Amino acid sequence: MHSAPLATAAAPAGLRRKWKTVILASLGGSLEIYDFIIYGVFAREIARQFFPAADPVASLISAFGVFAIGYVSRPLGGIVLSSLGDRFGRRAIFLVSVLAMSASTIGIGLIPGYASIGVFAPVLLVLLRLAQGFFLAGELPCSISYVVEEMPQRASLVGGLVVFCLNSGVLTATLMSLVLHASLDAADVLTYGWRIAFIFGGLIGLLSYWLRTSLEESAEYQRLRSHKAKRPFRTVLTAYPWQVAAGVGVAGIVNAANSLLFVVLPSYLATVLHESPATASAAQNLGISAMSVSLLACAWLGDRIPPRVVHRAGALVMLAGSYPFYRLVAHHAIDPYTMFAIVGVVGGFVNGTYAFLLADLFPTPVRFSGVALALNLATVVFTGITPLVVTNLLHRVGPTAPGLYMTVIACIGLVAGLALKRFGGKVERTHSAD
């Protein structure tokens, strides 16, 4: 006779536990992405410390080359870590990845510059970037798989929450840049200020580890333990190749747009449009904040209408508007703050929905492996090379280069988005419109 009240009381407690688990899983990712993206935020300082050259643009290209190298190891890291995660569970990958990321980030902050140890300085930098890329490769796909399996009925929103927390990690990195540039003069930022940002990132990574020790396996993964795939990566390649291709396109537009916002545009404003670094940094923080609000709104909307529709809308706006937008920017017809705000709001349409869309392409036994493969291929192809491609395009076509690049990327994202209805549907969501 007391079973109904007990069940009623247990339901809110269970829901609170699920939300706590989702938030802990998502917050940890924000600390790890800080460790990785801080390199791009301080690319100009790193270029001068490790790649001295007479031409500052040539030095910047070298630094962005090492930024791209950090993505080379991601496919291997994604294969290894996701296969282990599908076979043995998500929790262990959460813990291993954050410890390795923290050590690599602190290491970068402590490397002597080229003036002190010569060629060994860039060699050590490359090795540590490879380590960062390897272990970060499992972070986002693990978080996406975990939260979607924990709360499938709110899959779009919790997937968006993971991306929101990643965005918060990037915002923390750019705020660190703003604080350091405001409190130190340019010479001190070049000499040791950027190192403070890296060491701080490694230390907060240890906080991420502590947060995640309380996590358990996702409820859906625990239910399907007896149906685990013995070779999840091979299964993804043989049974879901079109899903992987669609996932690469869906994530590619996100990675390219974010690489512009997080890495390229601050240097573009300072080097090409001759804005002050302080203005570029402050405007970038506004853009990332605008994206954070926009992506959460779009993720919430994705639990009410098909998320693929929201993603397509973002791709269409980028396709139609990127080139004319950057023509205005190049002619100083749009100020840096307005520019970053627009980029952030539009970017929220694809950022807020792609986590769910990737998870929806693969069933639970191989979801981690499928999401990791699609996401890391997209990251290598689109994120790692974006700074290099855009910087080289600037030499050839001038300051409208970002607009031309994003027009091409938006075409790819839109084509991939059209395949989602056919290949998706692997996340069973109750009370959902999709």
C-alpha angles and dihedrals in degrees: 000000000000096000096094096054090044091052090047092052093045094054097065090042091052091048092050090051091051093050091048090052092048092049094048092049091048098045093054090059091056090061093049095048089052088059092053102039097045087080091064092045091058096035094126094053093045090049092058094044098047106019109037112187138157092240111062092204091054089050090050091051089055091051092049088049089062088045087058091047088062087067096049092077093047098088091054091044090048092051095047099041097041093048089052090045093053092046102040107017143276099262098070091052090052091056100041095047096052094050093050092046092051093051092048093049094050088048092056090051091055101045112116115237129254091267090061106041104010119213092000089073097065090038091057090044091054093048093051092046089053090052091049092051093047096054097036088056091079098042105078098036089048092051092046093048092045099051096040090052092046095052109016092161089065096031097139094049096045091045088052090049090058090053091044090056091047087052089051089055090053090046089052089053094050092045088053088054090049092050094047094047090048096048101037132047119245094262093054093047088052094047104042112337095089089051090059089058092054096046091047089052092052092050095051087050087068087057088055090054091052092050092053099050088082094056123109128198117286114270094239093049091051091052091053099044091116091055098052117146112246092210105022097170093052090047091054092050095048103035104030110032094131091049089054091050092049090047092052091054094045093049094038095071089049094050094047094047092047093047088056093047098042103034117010107040099059091054090040091056094046100040104031105025094031097231117155116265090238092056091046091050095048092047091049091054089054090051094050091047090050090051091050092056093042096049093049090051091049092047090052089049089051090068088059104039129023107288090218088067091056091047092051091050090056092048091050093051091050091047094051099035111034100085098042089044094055091044087061091046091050090053091048090244089131120049119229095254094053090044094055093043092055093046090050097049094047091045089057091070093065097030094053096054110030096082092061092041091055094047090048091060095066136048121240100262091060102019097110091049094045095047091044093051095047094042097046094045088052090047093052094045099041112018103038096048099037096088091046095046095045093044091051091044088055088063092050107036105015133232096337089070096107090055094051091047095050092048090060092044092049090055090055093047093050094050091050091048091058090063096055098089091054099045103030132074101097095122108076104214121185119214090015132138095214 
